[in-house]
């Protein structure tokens, strides 16, 4: 028997596979690839893109971006309005501080005057525009209530000068010739005075005093810094008649301790 030669290799014939018909799906198309997806799907069955992406959050209103300052704001959230509001608030605070600074200092000074103690201050010089014999202006600071400064009438003034500036917290005026009711009525008394307090920088502080027509000391709160001189001017008097004059027994000054 003769040998058999090997056969030629023959390539296998390709098999034709049936083409699957596209599946018809009724649903919203994908925004990325256009493939229709069933209504219950959350991601595309072809490209996996989200079918219902969450809507972008709405921008914050401007009033919610003002505070705190470190809050992160998105585009369109009112950055310009936020900046304008901050600038307006800063300007208002600066203006209020500038306008209220003197009032704040005065309030602090008055509070310290009320909480702190007071000490008497003796003037180094006492002068008067007019005085009757035997009743000089220096009698207002001698510590005796039965000695008094005698003035001819309204318009007369007495000036007290001090050796160094101090904060004047109170002025005590003892009106009339004496604290005794009988001697008090013997001479005329002042009902109104002008109080002029001069500070070390030359500023003059004015205050109108209304005094009661009765014997005894009357306290007048002042609260003026760096006082170096005080002038009392008689404006309205009572009991003035021929042979009588206006009497002021004592004038005392107190500083804050």
WOPE-V402026 format. One line per field, one symbol per residue. ss: DSSP state (~ for helix, > for strand, _ for the rest). psi: psi as a letter, one per 20 degrees, with the letter a starting at -180 (. if undefined). A space follows every 10 residues. Layout:
# WOPE-V402026
ss=???
psi=???
This chain:
# WOPE-V402026
ss=__________ __________ ________>_ _____>____ __>______> __________ _~~~______ ________~~ ~~~~~~~~~~ ~~~~~~~~~~ ~~~~~~~~~~ ~~~~~__>>> >___>>>>__ ______~~~~ ~_______>> >_____>>>> >>>>>>>>>> >>>>>>____ ~~~~___>>> >>>>>>>>>_ ___>>>>>>> ______>>>> >>>>>>>>>> >>>>>>>>__ _____>>>>> >>>>>>_
psi=pqqpqqqppp qqpqpoqppp pppopoaqqq hgijppqqhi qhqpigijqp hmqpqpqqqq qhiiihprhj ppqrpjjlgg hggggghggg ghhggghghi gghgghgggh ghghhrrqqq ppqippqqhq qqqjmrhiii jijpijqqpp qhaqiqqppp pqhqqroohq pppoqahrip hghgihrqqp hqqpoopprh jipppqpppo qqmqqrqppo pflpqlpiqp ppppgprqjp rpjrrppogq oqqprp.
